[in-house]
Amino acid sequence: MKKLLNVLYVTQPDYYLKKEGRNIVVTLDGKRVARYPIHILRQIVCFNYMGVSPRLMKMCMEEQVALSFFTPYGKYCGRLLGASYGNIYTRKRQYELAASETSLDFVKNIIYAKSYNSRKILIRFKNDHKNAINYSAVQNAIDAIKDLMLKIQSAPDKDSVRGLEGLIARTYFAVLDELILKQKEDFYFRERSKRPPMDRFNALLSFMYALYTNNIAAALEGVGIDAYAGFFHTDRPGRVSMALDIIEEMRAYVIDKFCLSLVNLNRIGKVHFEIKENGACLLNEKGRDIVLKYWNKREQEEIFHPFTEEKIKLGLLPHVQAQLLNSYLRGDINAYPPFMIGG
């Protein structure tokens, strides 16, 4: 259990949360383990089986504290939010764009940024570790992604952009294993496996993608944007499509790079995972604690935001992008500026 950047992470599966006055109380077998005033939190993320009391749910909704639920192994279950105070005109504009090709420019922007950031990560690893990787394979991927990026702006529709995005993703993932420099017997990447992840590195990616998508969804809802109505990802019951749109631009720089650092700096090892009967590979409790500890440190690092032209903590990036998307929907800016790595 950790309180990081005003987010309470409940990682032990047998903890139960309840309300006492204006406090959140964490218990184990009926005994108090910890207590947190509600006003110091903006989100509670639960990886426990026992859940929370109805009275605590009510208080969280009243105080606009997002309450998110994952299984102990990191599978996203759902989110509880209070009343939305978003501008109805902004949401109407969002729904209009989601239902038409009018949002094609937005889609092109986020996929171009995703491709740019993925290529940038490959370039940095190539330059920093040229003697430890298959240099020519990585360089070929860098060149291929650049060629595909040039086609994005001329794509006639969203399906065409989806096709290009798929090609770029496959090109990037084809050499991602080259960026895993340590513990090669225990950590490798052959292909993306999601439901369930079938190896340790995919388990790391799935855990962090789910966690970060939830953070983005909370940031979107915080400015009144419907996290379920996306422009690129198609609608599906329970899918936070707009959050999935926004994470595209951040995957390589925020999540992939973080997961690579955990392995390459020997911060996590094979003992922090377990293999299920169906072959699924999942983080165990100790592994989740380690990942969250280093994620907290990463979120507090400062980065330069090229659009706002100022330094921000990485943990605030979803909120900055949510504000920029809100400005675009309101018509304050002409286009949504996705996050792109500087330098």
Number of C-alpha atoms within 10 A of each C-alpha: 17 15 17 17 16 13 19 19 19 24 24 19 17 15 23 23 25 19 22 13 11 13 16 22 21 20 16 15 9 9 11 14 14 12 15 16 13 20 14 14 20 17 23 21 22 28 27 21 16 14 16 19 12 12 12 21 20 15 18 25 15 12 16 20 23 24 23 21 21 21 14 21 21 23 17 18 13 13 15 16 20 17 10 13 11 16 13 11 11 19 18 13 14 23 15 14 18 20 14 11 16 14 19 20 16 21 25 22 19 23 25 26 21 28 26 19 23 28 25 19 19 21 17 11 16 22 10 11 15 14 9 13 18 15 15 11 13 24 16 13 21 24 12 16 23 15 12 16 22 11 13 23 15 11 17 11 16 20 12 14 22 18 13 21 21 12 15 26 16 16 20 22 17 17 22 20 19 21 22 21 17 16 15 13 7 13 19 19 20 13 15 18 16 14 10 16 19 20 24 24 25 24 25 26 21 22 23 22 19 16 18 21 24 24 23 25 25 28 23 26 22 21 17 19 28 22 23 21 24 24 26 25 19 15 16 10 7 9 16 22 23 25 28 24 23 28 25 20 24 23 20 22 18 20 20 19 14 20 22 21 18 19 22 17 11 11 13 19 14 14 11 17 21 18 14 11 7 8 12 18 21 28 23 17 17 14 21 22 19 16 20 18 14 14 18 17 13 15 18 15 12 14 17 16 18 15 11 11 8 10 12 17 14 20 21 18 20 23 20 18 19 25 18 20 24 23 16 19 21 16 12 11 13 10 16 19 18 22 24 22 18 10 6
